[in-house]
Amino acid sequence: MKLKSCSQCGFINVERMYTADSFEFANDWFCKAKDGKKIAGYVETFDKPLVPDWCPLRKAGMIDCKLPRKTKEKPSAGKS
């Protein structure tokens, strides 16, 4: 079975973020497979953070390859 999100992974560690607004509900996501490296911060209920490039399961081919990667955009070179 290929995973489509970090939320489906057994290596995810979700920690509740507490804010001044008691009705606000957000979490920080961390990866236990990468020694607690932060996947995403301030993840709300309906947010779907991208699977990071450094994900060990992505490298092992266990992540759905059709998912977008979390990468920095490179500036496009002008054509002459």
Backbone torsions as a table, in degrees:
resi	resn	phi	psi	omega
1	MET	NA	131.5	177.8
2	LYS	-97.8	137.4	-180.0
3	LEU	-81.6	147.7	178.7
4	LYS	-109.5	-10.4	-177.0
5	SER	-157.1	154.2	175.4
6	CYS	-62.0	-26.4	-178.9
7	SER	-65.3	-18.9	179.0
8	GLN	-91.5	-4.2	-173.3
9	CYS	-90.6	141.6	177.6
10	GLY	-73.7	-11.3	-179.9
11	PHE	-91.2	1.1	-178.1
12	ILE	-79.7	140.5	173.9
13	ASN	-123.7	114.8	-177.5
14	VAL	-103.4	124.9	178.7
15	GLU	-119.1	129.0	-179.6
16	ARG	-67.5	136.4	173.4
17	MET	-98.4	130.5	177.1
18	TYR	-102.9	132.7	-178.9
19	THR	-124.4	176.5	178.8
20	ALA	-66.4	-24.8	179.5
21	ASP	-90.7	110.9	-175.5
22	SER	-68.0	-16.5	178.9
23	PHE	-89.3	-11.3	-179.2
24	GLU	-77.5	134.1	-179.9
25	PHE	-129.7	110.9	180.0
26	ALA	-143.4	155.9	-178.4
27	ASN	-131.7	158.1	167.0
28	ASP	-104.3	138.9	179.3
29	TRP	-108.1	132.4	178.9
30	PHE	-128.1	154.0	-179.4
31	CYS	-106.1	115.9	178.6
32	LYS	-69.6	-27.2	179.7
33	ALA	-70.9	-19.4	179.0
34	LYS	-116.7	40.0	176.0
35	ASP	55.7	39.9	175.1
36	GLY	81.5	17.6	179.0
37	LYS	-61.8	137.8	-176.9
38	LYS	-73.1	126.6	176.3
39	ILE	-84.5	-49.6	-178.6
40	ALA	-158.4	149.5	177.7
41	GLY	-113.7	152.4	179.2
42	TYR	51.4	60.7	178.7
43	VAL	-92.8	117.2	178.5
44	GLU	-90.5	172.2	-172.5
45	THR	-49.0	-46.7	-174.5
46	PHE	-99.4	6.3	177.1
47	ASP	-72.5	148.8	177.7
48	LYS	-132.5	81.1	-179.5
49	PRO	-60.8	149.7	179.3
50	LEU	-74.0	150.3	175.7
51	VAL	-73.1	124.3	-177.0
52	PRO	-69.7	154.7	178.2
53	ASP	-60.1	-32.2	-176.1
54	TRP	-78.9	0.5	-178.4
55	CYS	-59.3	123.5	-179.9
56	PRO	-65.5	-28.5	178.4
57	LEU	-74.1	-32.1	175.4
58	ARG	-62.9	-44.3	-179.6
59	LYS	-66.0	-28.2	179.1
60	ALA	-85.9	-1.5	178.1
61	GLY	81.0	18.3	-178.7
62	MET	-95.7	-0.7	177.8
63	ILE	-103.9	141.1	178.1
64	ASP	-59.1	114.8	-174.2
65	CYS	-66.2	-12.8	179.7
66	LYS	-78.4	-9.4	-179.3
67	LEU	-70.9	143.8	174.9
68	PRO	-69.1	151.0	178.8
69	ARG	-97.0	153.7	177.5
70	LYS	-90.3	93.9	-177.3
71	THR	-131.3	163.1	174.5
72	LYS	-83.0	138.1	179.0
73	GLU	-75.8	139.3	177.3
74	LYS	-93.1	139.8	177.7
75	PRO	-64.0	137.9	-179.6
76	SER	-78.5	140.0	179.6
77	ALA	-83.3	137.6	179.1
78	GLY	-71.6	138.9	178.7
79	LYS	-90.7	142.4	178.8
80	SER	-112.0	NA	NA
